[in-house]
Amino acid sequence: MLHILWMLIKWILILLGVVLGLVLILLLLILFCPVRYEGMAAKEGVPFREAEAAGKVNWLFRGVSFSIKYKDGTGHQDLRVFGIPVLSLMEKYRTQKASAKESAEKKENKVLETAEQQVPEQEKEIFEETAEEEFDFSQSAEKEERNFAYTTEEQHFEKKQNKTAKIWGKLKEIKESLSNLPEFFRRISLTIRRICDKIDWWKAFFQHPRTKAGIAYAREKMWKLLRHVFPVKINGHVEFGSEDPSVTGTVLALLGMTMPLHQNRIEIVPVFENRNLLEGKVSVKGRIYCIVPVIILLELYFNQDIKYIIRRWRHKEV
């Protein structure tokens, strides 16, 4: 008996070990297996509608991949899990379901049509008689309503009463609004005071040394995350121009600010020919390790200045 119990416990422990091992492997794959992405956009001598663009994201050594393509005004998406086209199978299933529903509706309509054709003529005559009776009753009701109409003198007197009541109501509204003016000005003063208190609170909040330190620390970590997420390979060239040369110069100055990001690996050629132009081809590739954003989030969470900012934000302490 003890031997059987020991064997049962042994197999349960082995099963738990296998499950924990699979969970650990999956966690390691999520954290350390990179998510790779690549993209491309091209427009060379064609209108914007005929431009070409493509993007692809894959994980687990291309075991899971998602791609999207746009060409000649049409788009195409594809999701594959270990070579299985998931989106195609889902679309096929939806098509089959829609066709089955359509065929069922057609059968139901045929049954209803046959049932309507089998309705006896007597029921139709009864329905027509009841409809005529209802029509006669409605006409008699309309005649009775007309007989109860007011005479011209009574209507004139009623209009005068209504005008007097409206004027009296307007005077009452004006009196009530005048009596509410002190309360209105008191509310305005309270609102202005609350706005000033909030401005003072926000000013003290942002000028606090720990708030400044926390914002600087968060900015540093966010910049580190952006450097990790940003593409590692960038290639391409872009030619652009505008009818207004000043616009071309302004855009060139703005694009020059992006030089630290792509490190001059995208050739930018301005064209000062008094015409609108945007052509070129750009391709990017990059990868993201999930462990990096997890570490950054943990560092932000355990930072004391960040905790101070969150605590003061929640309680609104002055």
C-alpha positions in Angstrom: 0.0 0.0 0.0 2.8 2.4 0.9 4.6 1.5 -2.3 1.6 2.4 -4.5 1.2 5.7 -2.6 4.8 6.5 -3.1 4.6 5.8 -6.8 1.5 8.0 -7.1 3.3 10.9 -5.3 6.3 10.4 -7.5 4.3 10.6 -10.7 2.5 13.7 -9.4 5.8 15.4 -8.6 7.2 14.5 -12.0 4.2 16.0 -13.7 4.5 19.2 -11.7 8.2 19.4 -12.5 7.4 19.0 -16.2 4.7 21.8 -16.1 7.0 24.1 -14.1 9.8 23.4 -16.6 7.5 24.3 -19.6 6.4 27.5 -17.9 10.0 28.4 -17.2 11.0 27.7 -20.8 8.1 29.8 -22.1 9.0 32.7 -19.7 12.6 32.6 -20.8 11.6 32.6 -24.5 9.3 35.6 -23.9 12.0 37.5 -22.1 15.1 36.6 -24.1 13.9 35.5 -27.6 13.8 38.8 -29.6 10.8 40.1 -31.5 12.2 41.1 -34.9 10.6 43.6 -37.2 11.3 45.1 -40.6 9.5 47.6 -42.8 9.8 49.1 -46.2 8.2 52.0 -48.1 8.8 53.0 -51.7 7.4 55.7 -54.0 9.4 56.2 -57.2 7.7 57.9 -60.2 4.2 56.8 -59.3 1.2 58.5 -57.5 0.6 58.0 -53.8 -2.2 55.4 -54.5 0.3 53.2 -56.3 3.0 53.5 -53.7 4.3 50.3 -52.1 4.7 49.5 -48.4 5.3 46.4 -46.4 6.0 45.4 -42.8 6.7 42.2 -40.9 7.0 41.1 -37.3 8.2 37.7 -36.2 9.0 35.9 -33.0 10.3 32.5 -31.8 12.8 32.2 -34.7 10.1 33.0 -37.3 7.7 30.5 -35.7 5.1 33.2 -35.2 5.0 35.9 -37.9 2.7 38.7 -39.0 3.1 40.6 -42.2 1.2 43.3 -44.0 1.6 44.6 -47.6 0.2 47.5 -49.5 0.6 47.7 -53.2 -1.4 49.2 -56.1 -4.1 50.5 -53.7 -4.8 47.1 -52.1 -3.6 45.7 -48.8 -2.9 42.1 -47.7 -2.4 40.7 -44.2 -1.0 37.3 -43.1 -0.6 35.7 -39.7 1.3 32.4 -39.5 1.9 30.2 -36.5 4.5 27.6 -37.3 3.5 27.8 -41.0 -0.3 27.6 -40.4 -2.1 30.6 -42.1 -4.4 31.6 -39.3 -6.1 34.6 -41.0 -6.8 32.6 -44.1 -8.4 29.8 -42.1 -10.5 32.3 -40.2 -11.7 34.0 -43.4 -12.6 30.6 -44.9 -14.5 29.7 -41.7 -16.5 33.0 -41.8 -17.3 32.5 -45.5 -18.6 29.0 -44.9 -20.7 30.2 -41.9 -22.1 33.1 -43.9 -23.1 30.8 -46.8 -24.7 28.3 -44.4 -26.7 31.1 -42.8 -27.8 32.4 -46.2 -29.0 29.0 -47.3 -31.0 28.6 -44.0 -32.6 32.0 -44.6 -33.6 31.0 -48.1 -35.2 27.8 -46.9 -37.1 29.7 -44.2 -38.4 32.2 -46.8 -39.6 29.4 -49.0 -41.5 27.9 -46.1 -43.2 31.2 -45.3 -44.2 31.8 -48.9 -45.8 28.3 -49.1 -47.6 29.0 -45.8 -49.0 32.3 -47.1 -50.2 30.7 -50.3 -52.2 28.2 -48.2 -54.2 30.9 -46.3 -58.0 30.4 -47.1 -59.9 33.1 -48.9 -62.5 33.4 -46.0 -59.8 34.7 -43.6 -58.8 37.4 -46.2 -62.4 38.5 -46.5 -62.8 38.7 -42.7 -59.6 40.7 -42.5 -60.9 43.1 -45.2 -64.3 43.6 -43.4 -62.6 44.4 -40.1 -60.3 46.9 -41.8 -63.4 48.6 -43.4 -65.1 48.7 -39.9 -62.0 50.3 -38.4 -61.8 52.8 -41.2 -65.5 53.8 -40.7 -64.9 54.1 -36.9 -61.9 56.3 -37.4 -63.9 58.6 -39.7 -66.7 58.9 -37.2 -64.2 59.7 -34.4 -62.7 62.5 -36.6 -66.2 64.0 -37.2 -66.9 64.0 -33.4 -63.6 65.8 -32.8 -64.5 68.5 -35.3 -67.8 69.1 -33.6 -66.0 69.8 -30.3 -63.9 72.7 -31.9 -63.8 76.0 -30.2 -65.7 79.0 -31.6 -63.7 82.0 -32.8 -64.5 84.2 -29.8 -63.4 81.5 -27.3 -60.2 81.0 -29.2 -59.5 84.7 -29.2 -60.1 84.9 -25.4 -57.8 81.9 -24.8 -55.0 83.5 -26.9 -55.2 86.6 -24.7 -54.9 84.6 -21.6 -51.9 82.7 -22.9 -50.1 85.9 -23.8 -50.7 87.3 -20.3 -49.5 84.1 -18.7 -46.3 84.1 -20.8 -45.6 87.8 -19.9 -46.1 87.1 -16.2 -43.8 84.0 -16.4 -41.1 86.1 -18.1 -41.3 88.7 -15.3 -41.0 86.0 -12.7 -37.9 84.6 -14.4 -36.3 88.0 -14.5 -37.1 88.5 -10.8 -35.6 85.2 -9.9 -32.5 85.8 -11.9 -31.9 89.2 -10.2 -32.4 87.6 -6.8 -29.8 84.9 -7.7 -27.1 87.4 -8.7 -25.3 87.5 -5.3 -25.1 83.7 -5.2 -23.8 83.7 -8.8 -21.0 86.2 -8.0 -20.2 84.1 -4.8 -19.8 81.0 -6.9 -17.5 82.8 -9.4 -15.3 84.0 -6.6 -15.1 80.5 -5.1 -14.3 79.1 -8.6 -11.5 81.6 -9.1 -10.1 80.8 -5.6 -10.1 77.0 -6.4 -8.3 77.6 -9.7 -5.6 79.7 -8.0 -5.2 77.0 -5.3 -4.8 74.4 -8.0 -2.2 76.5 -9.8 -0.3 77.0 -6.6 -0.4 73.2 -5.9 0.9 72.3 -9.4 3.6 74.9 -9.2 4.8 73.6 -5.9 4.5 70.0 -7.1 6.7 70.5 -10.2 9.2 72.7 -8.4 9.8 70.1 -5.6 13.4 68.7 -5.8 12.1 65.1 -5.7 9.7 65.7 -8.5 12.4 67.1 -10.6 14.7 64.2 -9.8 11.9 61.6 -10.6 11.1 63.3 -14.0 14.7 63.4 -14.9 15.2 59.7 -14.0 12.0 58.7 -16.0 13.2 60.7 -19.0 16.6 58.9 -18.9 15.0 55.5 -18.8 12.5 56.3 -21.5 15.3 57.5 -23.8 17.1 54.2 -23.0 14.0 52.3 -24.0 13.6 54.2 -27.3 17.3 53.6 -28.2 16.6 49.8 -27.7 13.4 49.8 -29.7 14.7 52.0 -32.5 15.8 50.2 -35.7 19.4 49.0 -35.8 19.5 49.0 -39.6 18.2 51.9 -41.7 18.8 52.5 -45.3 17.2 54.6 -48.0 17.0 57.9 -49.8 14.4 60.6 -50.0 13.9 63.4 -52.5 11.4 66.1 -51.7 10.4 69.5 -52.8 7.7 72.2 -52.7 6.4 75.0 -54.9 7.5 77.3 -52.1 11.3 77.1 -51.5 10.8 78.4 -47.9 8.7 75.3 -47.1 11.4 73.0 -48.6 14.0 74.7 -46.4 11.8 74.4 -43.3 11.2 70.7 -43.9 14.9 70.2 -44.5 15.7 71.8 -41.2 13.2 69.6 -39.4 14.6 66.4 -41.0 18.1 67.5 -40.0 17.0 67.1 -36.4 16.5 63.4 -37.0 20.1 62.9 -37.9 21.1 61.5 -34.5 18.4 58.8 -34.9 19.3 57.4 -38.3 23.0 58.6 -38.2 22.8 59.9 -41.8 22.0 56.5 -43.2 19.0 58.0 -45.0 20.1 60.2 -47.9 17.9 63.3 -48.0 18.0 65.3 -51.2 16.0 68.6 -51.3 14.8 69.8 -54.8 14.3 73.5 -55.3 12.5 73.4 -58.6 9.1 75.1 -57.6 7.2 71.8 -57.8 5.7 69.4 -55.3 7.8 66.2 -55.1 8.1 63.3 -52.7 9.9 60.2 -53.8 12.3 57.6 -52.4 12.7 54.3 -50.7 13.3 53.6 -47.0 13.9 50.2 -45.3 14.3 49.5 -41.5 15.1 46.5 -39.4 15.2 46.1 -35.7 14.7 43.8 -32.7 13.2 44.1 -29.2 14.2 42.0 -26.2 11.3 41.9 -23.7 13.7 41.7 -20.8 14.8 45.3 -21.5 11.4 47.0 -21.0 10.7 44.7 -18.0 14.0 45.8 -16.3 13.2 49.5 -17.1 9.7 49.2 -15.6 11.1 47.5 -12.4 13.7 50.2 -12.1 11.0 52.9 -12.4 8.8 51.1 -9.9 11.4 50.8 -7.2 12.7 54.3 -7.6 11.9 56.4 -4.5 11.4 59.6 -6.4 8.9 58.0 -8.7 7.1 56.5 -5.7 7.0 60.0 -4.2 5.5 61.5 -7.4 2.8 58.7 -7.5 1.9 59.0 -3.8 1.6 62.8 -4.0 -0.4 62.6 -7.3 -2.9 60.2 -5.7 -3.4 62.1 -2.4 -2.9 65.6 -3.8 -0.9 66.7 -0.8 0.3 70.3 -0.8 
